[in-house]
Amino acid sequence: MEEKSHVKRNFALNAVDGITFFLGMFFLSQENIIPVYMDELGASSFWISLIPALKNIGAFFPSIFVARRIQGFVRQKPWLVQIGLIQRIPWGLSGLLCFIWAGQYPRMAVASLLIAVFLVNLGSGMSLPSYLYYTAKTIPVTMRGRLFALRNLLSYLIGFFCGASIKLLLETVPSPRNYAVLMLIGFAILMIYLPVFHYMIEPDGKEVKDPRLQNRKDFCRSLVLLLRENKNLRRYIIGRVFYTLAYASINYYAVYIMKKYDLPGSTVGLFTVLTAATFLVANPLLGLIADKKGHLFNHYIAAAALVVSTGVIVFSDSYMISLSTIILGALVLCIQSVSTQALPMEFGEEHEIPVYMGLVGLFVGGASLLIIVFAMMARTWGYRPVFLICLVCSLCSLFFFARMKEPRRHVKRIIKDAV
């Protein structure tokens, strides 16, 4: 009975953590707010295009380097609280710097924004394997899809009011301090995670005593053997690589539409409302699909949405039709929260989650270096060639995802037996 009460308590607190995180990120959106702010500060398309590159490199590369250490933790909470500060404090410092100096030193403000993007995502990459392991320990597998969907649903229900607030702040607070105010509000909301984690109850994890996992060389060999023997994992990683490259296009939608149709900066408020509405409708359905059919099915939807959105942004000359890219991009973001992090959790046992996440992150993070090439292309030829490449990548990701088998319904590979 006590264990069931812990599940309910952790479910509720995990939902609050997710809601406050997504709510804070409304004001710090790396797809809408930050790119548009950098554009208003005079940043070129090259610097704006670095956002997805820095975001993915920071978010994916560190996972494999901390996976072995995280796997040995009996408790994950101390690590998550410490690394959580890296995910949040850079936003507060950058927002404060932009509030004070953005008017006089716009280049310094742009630099602080890019540094913040990299650092907060570096923190995400260091915490993600631990966070997913922590989630697996505290939330049963048949409740995770509903958890991810519920916290997204409620946060984006609140997001309707956020969109109106963002529009009002951008119109009433003088530029460039208006965006800095948004950043400081987002930072304050993100810091709510500290009391939330304090009250969560974490059971002891499975202690991994295999001495071969303590040796870095043998650990690397085990990863190679795992990839060699697990065809399903290989297909997933290749699909995720193409998916990540295609996903970079989302960061350019808002700036491209605003420039193409000469829209005012306050239009990002409309984008926020469209994003919130999409999440409100899609989250319950995606959560049910994840719990009933598996997270792989949602990957099909995300890849298809990227195919359609990149096609629309390239070939449509209608403003109203182009707005559908914001909606489709929001659908992909929704699936990113519900399923793309959750699917690798099901390739192995709970204590192996950091290793699987780290392995996926290693390849996805390495591929993210190619997004820097997108930045160079955007500076030279504009965004359209980038969108065309992203369209091809989205088709490739859909192809490899379609060749996978749902991990939840098949025998799991056991890492400790593969080393």
C-alpha positions, 0 to 999 in steps of 0.5 A: 500500500505504501509503495502505491502511495509513493507511485501516486505521489511521484506521479503527481510531483513528476507531472508538476515538474514537467508542467513548470518546465514546459511553462518556463520554456514557453518564455524561453522557446528555442524555436520561437522566442530566442531566434526572433530575439537574436534576429531583432538584435541584428544577428545574421542567419548564420548565428541564428542557425547555430541554435539547433547545432549547439542545442543538439551537441550539448543535449546528446554528446555528454550522455555516453560520457556520464552513462557508466557513472550514472548507471552505478548510482543507487540514487539519482536525485542528488545528481539531477538536482545539481545538474538541474542548476546548469540547465537553468542558471544560464537563462537567468544570467543571460536574461539579466545581461540582456536586460541591462546591456542588450541596447548598448551591446547587442553582440554581447547579448547575442553571444550570451544567448548562444552560450546559454543555449549550449550550457542549458542543453549540456546540462540536459545531456548530462541529466537525461540518462539519469532522469529517464532512469529516475522516471523508470524507477518511480513510474510504472511503464504502463503509466509513462505515456499518460504522465508525459502526455498529462504534463504536456497537456496541462502545461500547454493549456496554461500556454494559451494564457502565456501566449497572450502574456508574451504578446502583451509584454512584447508590445508594452515593454520597450525593445530589447528589454521586452525579450529579456523580461520573458527570459527572467520570467521563464528562469523563475518558473524553471527554478520551481523544480528544487522544491518539487524534487525535494518531496519526491521519493526515490527507491534504491536502484539496482546496484551494478557490480560487474567489474567490467563496467568499471573499465572504460575500455571494456565498457566501450567494447560492450557498446560495440558488441551491443550495436553489432548484435542488435539490428533493431537498435542500429535502425533506430539510431540511424533513423534518429540521426536523420530525424535530428537533422530534419528536426533542425528545420523547426528552429527556422520556421518562425524567423523565416515566416516573419521575414518572408511576410514582414510580420511584427515581433509580437507575432511570436505570441500567435505562434505560442497560442498555435503551439499551445492549441496543438499540444492541447489536442495532440497530447491526450491522443499521443499519450494513449497511442504510446501506452497502447501501441508503443512509442515507435508509432509516434515516431512515424507520426513525427517523421511524417509531420516533418516531411509535410512541414518542410514541404510546405515551408519550401513550396507554399507562398500562402501565409495561412498555409505557412502557419501550418508549419508552426502547428506541425512543428508543435506536433513534432515537439509534442512527440519529442516530449512524449516518445523520443526520450521514452522509446530508448528506455525500453531497449533494456532493463531499468539500470541499463537505460543510461547506457542506451540513452548515452549510445543514442546520444553519441551518434545523434550528437555527432550527427548534429555537427552537420547542422553547423553546415546548415548555418553556413548554407543559410548565411550564403543561400538563405533558408530554403536549401536547408529546408530541402535537405531537411525534407530529404532527411525526414523521408530517410528517418521515416524509412528507417523507423518503418523498418523497426520492430516495437522494442516493448514487444520483443526480447530485450538485449541485456548489456551485462551479458554482452560485455 
